Amino acid sequence: MKPVRILVVGVGHMGSLHVKKVAAESREDPRVQLAGVVDIDPERARAAGEAHGVAWADDFRSLLDRADAAIVAVPTSAHHEVVSQVLTAGVDVLVEKPIAVTVGQAEALVRQATQEQRVLQIGHLERFNAALQSLRKVVQRPRFAEIHRMGPFSDRSVDVDVVRDLMIHDLDILQQLLGEEPERVDAIGVPVITKNVDIANARLTFPGGCVANLTASRVSPTPMRKLRLFQRDGYFSIDFLAQSGVVFRRVLDTEGGLPDVQMEALDVQRGDALLSQLRSFVDAVRSRRVSPLAGVEALGALRTAMRVMSAMPPIDEAE
């Protein structure tokens, strides 16, 4: 059985993690092979290539004939151009989130992948978080959600706002859990360090009645990635960073008194989300089945992210 030859395009922070994961997996599984690495910085490309003993280049097009699949981890502003050319070359793609800068670009990529029968998977990594996997088993018709995704400033992904950089993870999770996009969006956002919005809050109302309050910040001193869901029979809280969760459930008093509340930890089998994502991608490439992170779902998350940005009142630049 031939291995899936994977080319990693972009070996910055996230791309270098992908390179290490693919290289490690290739040592464990002969069905996976690191085909090469690419970066517009030739020195960075050379260092990554030599470290893993694979071909390297500063132009991804020069190595596409060596690959069956590509992981694209370039800046978001280049997603559409790079992914489109990779798909045209007949190569399957896993691209970091968000799928593209605009809804129009995302629609074009989804359409192209469908027409050319290529796998197009999006790196919404939290879907593979073990805590979220456990939460899926117990959530039923949540009525309210509170989500915080915050952390210190870094120089990564500053070509887009914090909604498309961070909040989009939680928009994707909510829409996947609820099976629908919001019917109403209210939002506020402020640029603090970059020219784009760096901290944002959104209140979403879904057709089924759930209301969600989301806060995303890339200018906060302490990392936090927490999701809380409330439904009729319980309250669920998960910590994405710790891969842990707790459930508070109502326990009825058999003697007719007031219900009691019982707390229990979610049964979370901690795992490697990046490795799980890689294996999901490889399985999709080998089986030719539609990926669980198909482009159409990522398109929905981006569509809502853009609605969040559009809902924000303008900021007076003179202030």
C-alpha positions as CSV (number, residue, x, y, z in Angstrom):
1,M,0.0,0.0,0.0
2,K,1.5,3.3,-1.1
3,P,1.9,6.0,1.6
4,V,0.0,9.3,1.6
5,R,2.8,11.8,0.7
6,I,2.1,15.0,2.6
7,L,3.7,18.4,1.7
8,V,3.6,21.1,4.4
9,V,3.3,24.6,3.0
10,G,4.3,27.2,5.5
11,V,6.6,26.3,8.4
12,G,6.0,29.1,10.8
13,H,4.7,28.4,14.3
14,M,1.7,26.2,13.3
15,G,3.4,24.8,10.2
16,S,6.4,23.6,12.1
17,L,4.1,21.7,14.5
18,H,2.4,20.0,11.5
19,V,5.9,19.1,10.1
20,K,6.9,17.5,13.4
21,K,3.6,15.6,13.7
22,V,3.7,14.3,10.2
23,A,7.3,13.2,10.6
24,A,6.5,11.4,13.9
25,E,3.5,9.7,12.4
26,S,5.5,8.5,9.4
27,R,7.8,6.7,11.8
28,E,4.9,4.9,13.4
29,D,2.7,4.4,10.3
30,P,4.2,3.4,6.9
31,R,1.1,4.7,5.2
32,V,2.1,8.3,6.0
33,Q,5.2,10.1,4.5
34,L,6.5,13.6,4.9
35,A,7.0,14.6,1.2
36,G,8.6,18.0,1.8
37,V,8.4,21.4,3.3
38,V,7.9,24.9,1.8
39,D,8.2,28.4,3.1
40,I,8.7,31.8,1.4
41,D,11.7,32.3,3.7
42,P,14.2,29.9,2.1
43,E,16.4,29.7,5.2
44,R,13.4,28.6,7.3
45,A,12.4,26.1,4.6
46,R,15.9,24.7,4.4
47,A,16.3,24.4,8.1
48,A,13.0,22.4,8.4
49,G,13.8,20.3,5.4
50,E,17.3,19.4,6.6
51,A,16.0,18.7,10.1
52,H,13.7,16.0,8.8
53,G,15.7,14.8,5.8
54,V,13.1,15.9,3.1
55,A,13.0,18.1,0.1
56,W,12.5,21.8,0.7
57,A,11.6,24.9,-1.4
58,D,10.5,28.5,-1.2
59,D,7.8,27.9,-3.9
60,F,5.2,25.3,-3.1
61,R,4.5,24.7,-6.8
62,S,7.9,23.1,-7.3
63,L,7.1,20.2,-5.0
64,L,3.5,19.5,-5.8
65,D,4.4,16.6,-8.0
66,R,5.8,14.8,-5.0
67,A,2.6,15.1,-2.9
68,D,-0.8,13.4,-2.7
69,A,-1.9,15.8,0.0
70,A,-0.8,19.2,1.4
71,I,-1.2,20.9,4.8
72,V,-1.4,24.6,4.2
73,A,-0.3,26.8,7.1
74,V,0.4,30.1,5.4
75,P,-1.1,33.5,6.5
76,T,-4.9,33.6,6.0
77,S,-4.5,36.3,3.4
78,A,-2.8,33.7,1.1
79,H,-5.2,30.8,1.8
80,H,-7.3,31.3,-1.3
81,E,-4.4,31.6,-3.7
82,V,-2.4,28.7,-2.3
83,V,-5.2,26.3,-1.7
84,S,-6.7,26.9,-5.1
85,Q,-3.5,26.1,-6.9
86,V,-2.9,23.0,-4.8
87,L,-6.4,21.7,-5.6
88,T,-5.8,22.5,-9.3
89,A,-2.7,20.3,-9.1
90,G,-4.9,17.4,-8.0
91,V,-3.7,17.4,-4.4
92,D,-6.0,17.1,-1.3
93,V,-5.8,19.9,1.2
94,L,-5.9,20.5,5.0
95,V,-5.8,24.2,5.5
96,E,-5.5,26.1,8.7
97,K,-8.6,28.0,9.9
98,P,-10.2,30.2,8.7
99,I,-10.8,28.6,5.3
100,A,-10.2,32.0,3.7
101,V,-10.4,35.8,4.3
102,T,-13.8,36.3,2.7
103,V,-17.0,34.3,2.2
104,G,-16.7,34.6,-1.5
105,Q,-13.2,33.1,-1.5
106,A,-14.4,30.3,0.8
107,E,-17.3,29.5,-1.5
108,A,-15.0,29.4,-4.5
109,L,-12.7,26.9,-2.7
110,V,-15.6,24.7,-1.6
111,R,-16.9,24.7,-5.1
112,Q,-13.5,23.9,-6.6
113,A,-12.9,21.0,-4.2
114,T,-16.3,19.6,-5.1
115,Q,-15.8,19.9,-8.8
116,E,-12.4,18.4,-8.7
117,Q,-13.4,15.7,-6.2
118,R,-10.6,16.7,-3.8
119,V,-10.6,16.5,0.0
120,L,-10.8,19.9,1.6
121,Q,-10.4,19.8,5.4
122,I,-10.2,22.9,7.6
123,G,-8.0,23.0,10.7
124,H,-10.7,23.7,13.3
125,L,-8.5,21.9,15.8
126,E,-10.8,22.2,18.8
127,R,-13.2,19.7,17.2
128,F,-10.7,17.1,18.1
129,N,-10.3,18.2,21.7
130,A,-11.0,15.3,24.0
131,A,-13.1,17.4,26.3
132,L,-15.4,18.4,23.4
133,Q,-15.7,14.8,22.3
134,S,-17.0,13.9,25.8
135,L,-19.4,16.9,25.9
136,R,-21.1,15.8,22.6
137,K,-22.4,12.7,24.4
138,V,-24.4,14.6,27.0
139,V,-25.5,17.8,25.4
140,Q,-29.2,18.0,24.4
141,R,-30.8,21.2,23.3
142,P,-28.8,23.8,25.2
143,R,-30.5,27.1,26.0
144,F,-27.5,29.3,26.8
145,A,-23.8,29.2,26.1
146,E,-21.0,31.3,27.6
147,I,-17.6,31.0,25.9
148,H,-14.3,32.7,26.5
149,R,-11.2,32.3,24.3
150,M,-8.5,34.6,25.4
151,G,-4.7,34.9,25.5
152,P,-1.6,37.1,25.3
153,F,-0.7,38.9,22.1
154,S,1.4,37.1,19.5
155,D,2.5,38.2,16.0
156,R,0.6,35.3,14.4
157,S,-2.5,35.7,12.3
158,V,-2.5,39.5,12.7
159,D,-3.6,39.8,9.1
160,V,-7.1,39.1,10.2
161,D,-9.3,40.2,13.2
162,V,-9.7,38.2,16.4
163,V,-13.1,37.0,15.3
164,R,-11.6,35.1,12.3
165,D,-8.4,34.3,14.3
166,L,-9.9,32.9,17.6
167,M,-13.6,33.3,17.9
168,I,-14.2,31.3,14.8
169,H,-13.3,28.1,16.7
170,D,-16.3,28.6,19.0
171,L,-18.6,29.7,16.2
172,D,-17.8,26.4,14.5
173,I,-18.3,24.4,17.7
174,L,-21.7,26.0,18.5
175,Q,-23.0,25.6,14.9
176,Q,-21.9,22.0,14.9
177,L,-23.6,21.3,18.2
178,L,-26.8,23.1,17.4
179,G,-27.0,22.3,13.7
180,E,-27.9,25.8,12.7
181,E,-26.5,29.3,12.2
182,P,-27.7,32.2,14.3
183,E,-30.7,34.3,13.2
184,R,-29.6,37.4,15.2
185,V,-26.1,38.7,15.8
186,D,-25.0,41.6,18.1
187,A,-21.4,42.4,18.6
188,I,-18.7,44.9,19.8
189,G,-15.0,44.9,19.0
190,V,-12.0,47.1,19.6
191,P,-8.5,47.2,18.0
192,V,-5.9,47.4,20.7
193,I,-2.6,46.6,19.2
194,T,-3.2,45.9,15.6
195,K,-5.3,47.7,13.0
196,N,-7.8,44.9,13.2
197,V,-10.2,44.1,16.1
198,D,-8.2,42.4,18.8
199,I,-10.9,41.9,21.4
200,A,-14.5,41.2,20.6
201,N,-17.8,40.1,22.2
202,A,-20.8,38.7,20.4
203,R,-24.3,37.7,21.4
204,L,-25.9,35.2,19.1
205,T,-29.5,34.1,19.0
206,F,-30.2,30.8,17.3
207,P,-33.5,29.7,15.6
208,G,-34.0,26.9,18.1
209,G,-33.9,29.3,21.0
210,C,-30.3,29.0,22.3
211,V,-28.5,32.3,23.1
212,A,-24.7,32.4,23.2
213,N,-22.4,35.0,24.6
214,L,-18.8,34.7,23.2
215,T,-15.7,36.7,24.1
216,A,-12.4,36.4,22.2
217,S,-9.3,38.3,23.0
218,R,-5.6,38.2,21.8
219,V,-4.6,40.9,24.3
220,S,-5.3,39.3,27.6
221,P,-2.5,38.3,30.0
222,T,-3.8,34.9,31.0
223,P,-4.8,32.1,28.5
224,M,-8.4,30.9,28.9
225,R,-10.4,28.6,26.6
226,K,-13.6,27.7,28.4
227,L,-17.1,26.8,27.2
228,R,-20.2,26.6,29.5
229,L,-23.5,25.2,28.3
230,F,-26.8,25.3,30.2
231,Q,-29.8,23.1,29.4
232,R,-32.9,22.1,31.2
233,D,-31.4,19.2,33.2
234,G,-27.8,20.5,33.7
235,Y,-24.9,22.8,33.4
236,F,-21.8,21.7,31.5
237,S,-18.3,23.3,31.7
238,I,-15.3,22.3,29.7
239,D,-11.7,23.6,29.7
240,F,-10.1,23.2,26.3
241,L,-6.6,23.9,27.6
242,A,-6.9,21.3,30.4
243,Q,-9.0,18.9,28.4
244,S,-11.3,18.5,31.3
245,G,-15.0,19.1,32.1
246,V,-17.6,18.9,34.8
247,V,-21.4,18.4,34.8
248,F,-23.8,19.8,37.3
249,R,-27.1,17.9,37.1
250,R,-30.4,18.3,38.8
251,V,-31.3,15.4,41.1
252,L,-34.9,15.0,42.1
253,D,-35.9,14.5,45.7
254,T,-38.0,11.3,45.9
255,E,-39.9,12.8,48.9
256,G,-41.1,15.8,46.9
257,G,-38.7,18.4,48.1
258,L,-36.6,20.8,46.1
259,P,-34.2,19.2,43.6
260,D,-30.6,18.9,44.6
261,V,-27.6,19.5,42.3
262,Q,-24.9,16.9,41.8
263,M,-21.5,17.5,40.3
264,E,-19.5,14.9,38.4
265,A,-16.4,15.1,36.2
266,L,-16.8,14.3,32.5
267,D,-15.1,11.1,31.4
268,V,-12.4,12.7,29.3
269,Q,-9.7,10.5,27.7
270,R,-7.0,13.1,27.1
271,G,-5.5,13.0,23.7
272,D,-3.4,14.7,21.0
273,A,-5.8,16.9,19.0
274,L,-3.3,17.7,16.3
275,L,-2.5,14.0,15.8
276,S,-6.2,13.1,15.7
277,Q,-6.8,15.8,13.1
278,L,-3.9,14.5,11.0
279,R,-5.2,11.0,11.1
280,S,-8.7,12.2,10.2
281,F,-7.2,13.9,7.1
282,V,-5.2,10.9,6.1
283,D,-8.2,8.6,6.4
284,A,-10.3,11.0,4.3
285,V,-7.5,11.1,1.6
286,R,-7.2,7.3,1.6
287,S,-11.0,6.5,1.6
288,R,-12.1,9.5,-0.5
289,R,-14.9,10.0,1.9
290,V,-16.2,13.5,2.8
291,S,-14.2,14.8,5.7
292,P,-16.0,15.5,9.0
293,L,-14.5,19.0,8.7
294,A,-15.8,19.5,5.1
295,G,-15.4,22.9,3.6
296,V,-19.1,23.6,3.8
297,E,-19.0,23.6,7.6
298,A,-16.0,25.9,7.7
299,L,-17.8,28.2,5.3
300,G,-20.7,28.4,7.7
301,A,-18.4,29.3,10.5
302,L,-16.7,32.0,8.4
303,R,-20.1,33.3,7.3
304,T,-21.1,33.9,10.9
305,A,-17.7,35.4,11.7
306,M,-18.3,38.0,9.0
307,R,-21.8,38.7,10.4
308,V,-20.2,39.3,13.8
309,M,-17.8,41.8,12.3
310,S,-20.5,43.5,10.3
311,A,-22.6,43.8,13.5
312,M,-20.0,45.9,15.3
313,P,-20.6,49.6,15.4
314,P,-17.9,51.7,13.7
315,I,-15.1,53.0,15.9
316,D,-14.3,56.7,15.8
317,E,-10.6,56.8,14.7
318,A,-10.3,60.2,16.3
319,E,-10.9,58.9,19.8
